[in-house]
Structures are given as structure tokens and as C-alpha cells.
Amino acid sequence: MDPYDRFNNQLSEDEYRRRQAAKAKRRKKRRMQRIALLAAFAVAALLLVLGIVAIFRAIFGGDKNSKSQSVSSSSAPASISVAQPTSGPGISWPVAPDPSLWSLILVNGQRPLPEGYDYETAVITNVGHKVDVRIADQLKNMVAACNAVEGNSLSVISGARSAATQNEKYQYLVEYFKGQGQDDAAAQAMAWQIDPPAGYSEHETGLAVDFVTGTVNEPAQAFAETPEFAWLVEHAHEYGFILRYPSEKEHITGILVQPYHFRYVGVEEATAIKEAGICLEEYLAALPEADSAPDSQPAGSTPPASDPGADAA
């Protein structure tokens, strides 16, 4: 073979091996890139899941095994998120037709707790919270009857509150919503729809209670899915209690739906309210003796500029 041809053949073989090595290197590089991409995707997916879990826990209210906070303050933000306050047409809400009917006292955004309102409290043995002594037996019997059903574990997480305690819960919500980016006015209005400031909460009457199942401080709306809630809806009126803030009544009550919040009004009144599918404001407005004071601001409107309960804290 001509030496020149031998040189060209050798050059081709070297070039072939070089090109093959380059191809192998490129394949290895692409394989490593795919592995890195899959790893990055897996890490991103894991971080997304962890982020969702963290947000869920932050919104729905902390340790589910703790009963140190009321459901209405620790988990209620989940029920409102950062929506704008509800509002409705101007309606004059009535007061109880007879001042002696303590069980029908109306407390909402337009009707603050009467000045000097007082009552005797009692601690319910099977409940562990204070309420107005006049409803103690009814509440005790209702909880016992509910828990007599196999599998039920109803308990009270909040009953009668002082003005200071009520303001603490209100301020907690205000700070929560401010932390979500709301300004002071919006945060106050949104907190008002869950736990109003002192002077405007039913808990200060001693006639309202918040329920949970067992020791679990579940998210507010989750209580609506429990058998305990179903039992209360069916039987609470037999003991004089009503679901105080039902769905589709927010524009009247001024408070967002709270399936855990029940209020004592008396057996006859509770039965009438349940059968009619109305809220307390509507029931009082329908009474012929109802005394309506002129007021154009609905209960669900933005609260007064000054905090009516600030001095009570």
C-alpha cells in the first residue's frame, strides 16, 4: 500500500474513534441533564406539598390536639380568607319585645350588650366552661344526650367570656388579617364578622357556646361534617338552642357561617326558629310586639370607626 494511502486510512480511523467518543460524551451529558431535571422536579414537588401543608396548618389554626383557643378565633380565618366584608340593605333590627325575656336578648353589630348587663355564671361539670346559670341544666343535658349516641364526643370549647377575653380574640383576628396584607379598616371589618370586639359578642351574654368534637380543635367548617353537628341540627331545639349563624344569613346577622356556634333562646322559640328556617333577627322582627329602633346600618356593615370595646380590654 502506498504510504500516503496508509496515512489517510489511519487518519480516518482516528477521526472515527474521536467522533464516537464525542458522541458517547454527549449522550452521557444528556443523560445527566435528564437525571438532574427529574431530581429538580421531585424536589420542587416536595416543596410544593410541604408549602401547601404549612399554609393549611397556618390558616386552619394550629395544634389540633389543643383546646387552649376558641374555635372561632383559632380556625375561623379559614372560613373568610381575605374576602371583602359582607353587607346588606339597611334594616332596623328589633330588640326583645319584653325586657324580662333575657333568653331573647339580641347582640350584634347594631345592638351592643346593654350597659351594666350582668348574670350569674355556673361551670358545667360535663362541659368545663362557664355559662349563664339559667341555661346550665339544658346545656349539660344536651351534651350528655348527644354523647349518649355511640361514637359521638361533643364538648364545649368556649362559653361565657369577659370583655377582656373577647377583645383578645378580636385583636388576634385583626392582626391575622393585617398579616395577610389587609389595611387596618379592612382587617377590623373582617375580624368583626367572626369575633366582634367587646360589647358586640353573644359570648358576653353567657347564652352562647362553641362546640368541638372531643379534644380536636378542628377547622371551623369541618365541624359541619361531623355526626355531632348533625345531631345538634336535629335535636338542639329540644333543649332551647339554635344554630345562631346559619348559611345564607350573613347579610342579616353580620357574622359569617359558624356551624360550631349555638345560642340558647328557649325551647318554644328555638323550635319556631328551626321550623321556619330563620335566624334570631328574623324571628324577633316577626314578633308583633317587637320594638324596632331606627337605624340604617345593617349588622353586617363595617364596624364603627372607634373600637367600642377598647376600654374594656
C-alpha positions as CSV (number, residue, x, y, z in Angstrom):
1,M,0.0,0.0,0.0
2,D,1.2,3.5,-0.8
3,P,2.4,5.2,2.3
4,Y,0.1,8.1,1.5
5,D,-2.9,5.8,1.5
6,R,-1.8,4.1,4.7
7,F,-1.7,7.6,6.4
8,N,-5.1,8.6,5.2
9,N,-6.6,5.3,6.4
10,Q,-5.0,5.8,9.8
11,L,-6.4,9.3,10.0
12,S,-9.9,8.1,9.2
13,E,-9.7,5.5,12.0
14,D,-8.5,8.1,14.5
15,E,-11.2,10.5,13.4
16,Y,-13.9,7.8,13.7
17,R,-12.8,6.9,17.3
18,R,-12.7,10.6,18.2
19,R,-16.2,11.1,16.8
20,Q,-17.5,8.1,18.6
21,A,-16.0,9.3,21.9
22,A,-17.6,12.7,21.4
23,K,-21.0,11.1,20.8
24,A,-20.7,9.0,23.9
25,K,-19.8,12.1,25.9
26,R,-22.8,13.9,24.5
27,R,-25.1,11.0,25.4
28,K,-23.7,10.9,28.9
29,K,-24.2,14.6,29.3
30,R,-27.8,14.5,28.1
31,R,-28.5,11.5,30.5
32,M,-27.1,13.5,33.4
33,Q,-29.1,16.5,32.4
34,R,-32.3,14.4,32.4
35,I,-31.4,13.0,35.8
36,A,-30.8,16.5,37.2
37,L,-34.1,17.7,35.7
38,L,-36.1,14.8,37.2
39,A,-34.4,15.4,40.6
40,A,-35.2,19.2,40.4
41,F,-38.8,18.3,39.6
42,A,-39.1,15.9,42.5
43,V,-37.6,18.5,44.9
44,A,-40.0,21.2,43.6
45,A,-43.0,18.9,44.0
46,L,-41.9,18.0,47.6
47,L,-41.5,21.7,48.5
48,L,-44.9,22.5,46.9
49,V,-46.6,19.8,49.0
50,L,-44.8,20.9,52.2
51,G,-45.8,24.5,51.4
52,I,-49.4,23.6,51.0
53,V,-49.4,21.7,54.2
54,A,-47.8,24.6,56.0
55,I,-50.4,27.1,54.6
56,F,-53.2,24.7,55.6
57,R,-52.0,24.4,59.1
58,A,-51.4,28.2,59.4
59,I,-54.9,29.0,58.1
60,F,-56.8,26.4,59.9
61,G,-55.5,27.0,63.3
62,G,-52.5,25.3,64.9
63,D,-52.4,22.3,67.1
64,K,-55.5,20.1,66.6
65,N,-54.9,18.5,70.0
66,S,-55.0,21.8,71.9
67,K,-58.1,23.4,73.3
68,S,-56.4,26.5,74.6
69,Q,-58.0,28.7,72.0
70,S,-61.6,29.1,70.9
71,V,-62.5,27.6,67.6
72,S,-63.9,31.0,66.5
73,S,-60.5,32.7,66.9
74,S,-58.0,29.9,66.0
75,S,-59.6,28.4,63.0
76,A,-62.2,30.9,61.8
77,P,-59.8,32.8,59.4
78,A,-60.1,29.8,57.1
79,S,-63.8,30.5,56.6
80,I,-63.2,34.0,55.4
81,S,-59.8,34.0,53.8
82,V,-59.3,37.6,52.7
83,A,-62.8,38.3,51.2
84,Q,-64.3,41.7,51.5
85,P,-66.9,42.2,54.3
86,T,-70.5,41.3,53.6
87,S,-73.1,43.9,53.6
88,G,-76.8,44.2,53.1
89,P,-79.8,46.6,52.9
90,G,-80.4,48.9,55.8
91,I,-82.7,47.1,58.3
92,S,-83.8,48.1,61.7
93,W,-83.2,45.2,64.0
94,P,-85.6,44.7,66.8
95,V,-84.9,44.1,70.5
96,A,-86.8,41.5,72.6
97,P,-90.4,42.7,72.9
98,D,-90.2,42.2,76.7
99,P,-87.1,43.2,78.6
100,S,-87.7,40.3,81.0
101,L,-87.2,37.8,78.2
102,W,-83.4,37.5,78.9
103,S,-83.2,34.5,76.7
104,L,-84.1,36.6,73.6
105,I,-81.5,39.4,74.2
106,L,-80.1,40.5,70.8
107,V,-76.5,41.3,70.5
108,N,-75.0,42.1,67.0
109,G,-73.3,44.9,65.1
110,Q,-76.2,47.2,65.7
111,R,-77.2,46.0,69.2
112,P,-74.4,46.1,71.7
113,L,-74.7,44.5,75.1
114,P,-76.8,46.7,77.3
115,E,-74.8,48.8,79.7
116,G,-74.5,47.1,83.1
117,Y,-75.7,43.8,81.8
118,D,-74.9,41.1,84.3
119,Y,-75.7,37.5,85.0
120,E,-74.7,34.7,87.4
121,T,-72.4,32.0,85.9
122,A,-72.0,28.3,86.5
123,V,-69.3,25.9,85.5
124,I,-70.9,22.8,83.8
125,T,-69.4,19.6,85.1
126,N,-69.5,17.7,81.8
127,V,-68.6,20.8,79.8
128,G,-65.9,22.6,81.8
129,H,-66.8,26.1,80.8
130,K,-68.9,28.9,82.3
131,V,-72.3,29.8,81.0
132,D,-75.3,31.7,82.4
133,V,-76.6,29.6,85.3
134,R,-80.1,29.7,83.8
135,I,-79.1,27.6,80.9
136,A,-76.7,25.3,82.8
137,D,-79.0,22.3,83.1
138,Q,-80.2,22.5,79.5
139,L,-76.7,22.6,78.1
140,K,-75.5,19.8,80.4
141,N,-78.4,17.6,79.3
142,M,-77.9,18.4,75.6
143,V,-74.3,17.5,75.7
144,A,-75.0,14.3,77.6
145,A,-77.8,13.3,75.2
146,C,-75.6,13.9,72.2
147,N,-72.7,11.9,73.6
148,A,-75.1,9.0,74.5
149,V,-75.0,8.2,70.8
150,E,-72.3,5.7,70.1
151,G,-69.2,7.4,68.6
152,N,-70.2,10.9,69.5
153,S,-67.8,13.1,71.5
154,L,-69.2,16.6,71.8
155,S,-67.6,19.1,74.0
156,V,-67.6,22.9,74.5
157,I,-64.5,24.9,73.7
158,S,-65.9,28.3,74.6
159,G,-68.7,29.6,76.7
160,A,-69.2,32.9,78.6
161,R,-66.4,35.4,78.0
162,S,-65.3,38.6,79.8
163,A,-64.9,41.8,77.8
164,A,-61.1,41.4,78.0
165,T,-61.1,37.9,76.6
166,Q,-63.4,39.0,73.8
167,N,-61.2,41.8,72.8
168,E,-58.2,39.5,72.8
169,K,-59.9,37.2,70.3
170,Y,-61.0,40.2,68.2
171,Q,-57.4,41.7,68.1
172,Y,-56.0,38.3,67.3
173,L,-58.1,38.2,64.1
174,V,-57.3,41.8,63.3
175,E,-53.6,41.1,63.4
176,Y,-54.1,37.9,61.4
177,F,-55.8,39.7,58.6
178,K,-53.2,42.6,58.7
179,G,-50.6,39.9,58.3
180,Q,-52.4,38.8,55.1
181,G,-51.9,42.2,53.7
182,Q,-55.2,44.0,54.7
183,D,-55.1,47.6,55.9
184,D,-56.4,48.4,59.4
185,A,-60.0,49.2,58.3
186,A,-60.4,46.0,56.2
187,A,-58.8,43.8,58.9
188,Q,-61.1,45.2,61.5
189,A,-64.2,44.7,59.3
190,M,-63.2,41.2,58.5
191,A,-62.5,40.3,62.1
192,W,-65.8,41.8,63.1
193,Q,-67.6,39.1,61.0
194,I,-66.0,36.3,63.0
195,D,-65.4,37.5,66.6
196,P,-66.5,41.1,67.2
197,P,-64.9,43.3,69.8
198,A,-66.1,43.5,73.4
199,G,-69.7,44.6,73.8
200,Y,-70.8,43.1,70.5
201,S,-70.4,39.4,71.1
202,E,-73.0,36.9,72.2
203,H,-70.4,35.1,74.3
204,E,-70.6,38.0,76.7
205,T,-74.3,37.2,77.4
206,G,-73.4,33.8,78.8
207,L,-76.0,32.2,76.4
208,A,-73.7,31.1,73.6
209,V,-71.3,28.2,73.3
210,D,-68.8,26.9,70.7
211,F,-68.5,23.2,70.2
212,V,-65.8,20.8,69.1
213,T,-65.6,17.1,68.8
214,G,-63.7,15.5,71.7
215,T,-60.3,17.2,72.2
216,V,-59.9,18.1,68.5
217,N,-59.9,21.7,67.6
218,E,-60.9,21.1,64.0
219,P,-61.2,23.8,61.4
220,A,-64.4,25.7,61.9
221,Q,-66.2,24.5,58.8
222,A,-65.0,20.9,59.4
223,F,-67.3,20.7,62.4
224,A,-70.3,20.9,60.0
225,E,-69.3,17.5,58.6
226,T,-69.3,15.7,61.9
227,P,-72.1,13.4,63.3
228,E,-72.2,15.7,66.4
229,F,-73.2,18.7,64.3
230,A,-75.9,16.6,62.5
231,W,-77.2,15.6,65.9
232,L,-77.3,19.2,67.1
233,V,-79.2,20.4,64.0
234,E,-81.8,17.7,64.6
235,H,-82.1,18.0,68.4
236,A,-80.7,21.3,69.8
237,H,-84.1,23.0,69.7
238,E,-85.4,20.4,72.1
239,Y,-83.1,21.9,74.7
240,G,-83.7,25.5,73.7
241,F,-80.7,26.1,71.5
242,I,-80.4,27.3,67.9
243,L,-77.7,27.4,65.3
244,R,-77.1,31.1,65.6
245,Y,-75.2,31.9,62.4
246,P,-76.6,29.6,59.7
247,S,-75.7,29.8,56.0
248,E,-77.3,32.4,53.8
249,K,-78.0,34.7,56.8
250,E,-74.7,36.5,56.9
251,H,-76.2,39.7,55.5
252,I,-78.7,39.7,58.4
253,T,-76.6,38.5,61.3
254,G,-73.4,40.3,60.2
255,I,-71.5,37.1,61.1
256,L,-70.1,34.5,58.7
257,V,-71.4,31.0,58.9
258,Q,-70.4,29.3,62.2
259,P,-71.6,25.7,62.4
260,Y,-70.0,25.3,65.9
261,H,-71.8,28.3,67.5
262,F,-75.1,27.6,69.3
263,R,-77.2,30.0,71.3
264,Y,-79.9,29.5,73.9
265,V,-83.3,31.2,73.3
266,G,-85.8,28.8,75.0
267,V,-87.4,25.6,73.8
268,E,-90.5,27.2,72.3
269,E,-88.6,29.9,70.5
270,A,-85.9,27.5,69.3
271,T,-88.5,25.2,67.9
272,A,-90.2,28.0,66.0
273,I,-86.9,29.3,64.6
274,K,-85.8,25.8,63.4
275,E,-89.2,25.1,61.8
276,A,-89.2,28.4,60.0
277,G,-85.6,28.2,58.9
278,I,-84.8,31.7,60.1
279,C,-82.3,33.4,62.3
280,L,-82.9,35.2,65.6
281,E,-83.0,38.6,64.0
282,E,-85.8,37.5,61.6
283,Y,-87.7,35.8,64.5
284,L,-87.6,39.0,66.6
285,A,-88.6,41.1,63.6
286,A,-91.7,38.9,63.1
287,L,-93.0,39.3,66.6
288,P,-95.9,41.8,66.7
289,E,-94.6,43.4,69.9
290,A,-91.1,43.9,68.5
291,D,-89.7,47.3,69.2
292,S,-87.7,48.5,66.2
293,A,-85.3,51.4,66.7
294,P,-84.5,53.4,63.6
295,D,-81.0,52.5,62.3
296,S,-79.9,52.3,58.7
297,Q,-76.7,50.4,59.3
298,P,-77.1,46.6,58.7
299,A,-75.5,44.3,61.2
300,G,-73.0,43.1,58.6
301,S,-71.7,46.6,57.8
302,T,-68.3,47.9,58.6
303,P,-68.0,48.5,62.4
304,P,-67.8,52.0,63.9
305,A,-64.6,53.9,63.4
306,S,-63.8,53.7,67.1
307,D,-63.5,50.3,68.8
308,P,-66.5,50.1,71.2
309,G,-64.7,47.5,73.3
310,A,-61.3,49.1,73.5
311,D,-61.8,50.4,77.0
312,A,-62.8,47.0,78.3
313,A,-59.6,45.3,77.4
